[in-house]
């Protein structure tokens, strides 16, 4: 068996911190995705696999961490394009075949999907159709398409004796034998927790994502796959995504990406069959629907 870790996207903020965390704390291969930058749409030069790998690895090497660079593989993937998502899944399949051969049972052990955007509308009059569509395309639809094209890499159900099946169930309860399929959600996606209003498109798209998480987990159960799907709320992380709101965050609640990544990884590691299909925060507490 050849497990690996997948993080998409993997080049900025919390997602970058997660990739580096798993490179530092595990010995598993880590696959990350990046959005190629086109000269016509950005002043940045086009990203290449080598430049993305250097971007991820250089701080780890400078800090003296003993990380084998060969463990990191990167895949070009534009979350707003199904063709790009499908192509990245095919490239992952080819890479796994090259690495492990046709007889190897390679599978994703932990997958994190973190794509999202925020337009902070405060009044109905601020809603803009194009922004609404883009928000749902990235915050919800892209996650559905990632499930469509990448869930084939989850471990498959194998036939077992009664004794082996009971051992598996015991391990599943503790989360030890389950693959973890994780989508980054947000507390504001909770309907019952909504006491302030505002952020119409972000709240609605995250609530929709929470339904996707529950529905996909039910699919995993129906197929009897040794995997769970959950959502994670990381708190407010000090990244460009949240920069406009830093001043309003209470003292001690604005987290560095490295801290948030470590907390999320710790909680995900502990989750088992009893916690499946739900949303959890960085403390390991459930975010109610």
Secondary structure, DSSP 4 states (H G I P E B T S, - for coil): -EEEEEEES-SSHHHHHHHHHHHHH--SEEEEEEPPPPTTT-SSPPP-HHHHHHHHHHHHHHTT----GGGEEEEE--TT-HHHHHHHHHHHHHHHHHHH-TT--EEEEEEEE---------SGGG--HHHHHHHHIIIIIHHHHHHHHHGGGSPPP----HHHHHHHHHHHHHTSS-EEEEEE--GGG-STT--S---HHHHHHHHHHHHHHHHHHHHHHHTT-SEEEEEEE--EESSGGGGGGGGGSPTT-EE-HHHHHHHHHHHHHH--GGGTTSEEETTS-EE--
